[in-house]
Amino acid sequence: MIRVRARRQPEEAEIIIIPMIDTMMFLLMFFIVASLALAVQNGLPVNLPKASTGQKHSAQNVTITISAAGDLHLNTRPITLAEETVDLKALGVGPGTLIVINADKNSVHGVLISVMDNAGKAGAERFAFATES
């Protein structure tokens, strides 16, 4: 006698979401860390002078960096003294704009005065000097 087996019912497909949740959490953490690394930092690193009364400003609109060699950078873009006024006007600098001057402690005083004079010609009235606290 031939035995006929009863047909087995196919197993129902299950969606296992635990690995998908793990993958999504990994992607979320990756993008959080990546976005923190891409935070905008105005200015370039220079050797700042120390000041005991230095304060941190949260509203840094425009940063002008003066290196020890006298090189100028507007935010992170290199500029010259001759084009500073035009570039600041192009950024829309006005009386309410805070100009943070990031001058190396070994920079020439005359360059600093010229930078402030050109920024004043562009319409800036508020200045702050970056220091190391």
Secondary structure by P-SEA (a helix, b strand, c coil): ccccccccccccccccaaaaaaaaaaaaaaaaaaaaaaccccccccbbbbbccbbbbccccbbbbbccccccccccccccccaaaaaaaaacccccbbbbbbccccccaaaaaaaaaaaaaacccbbbbbbcc
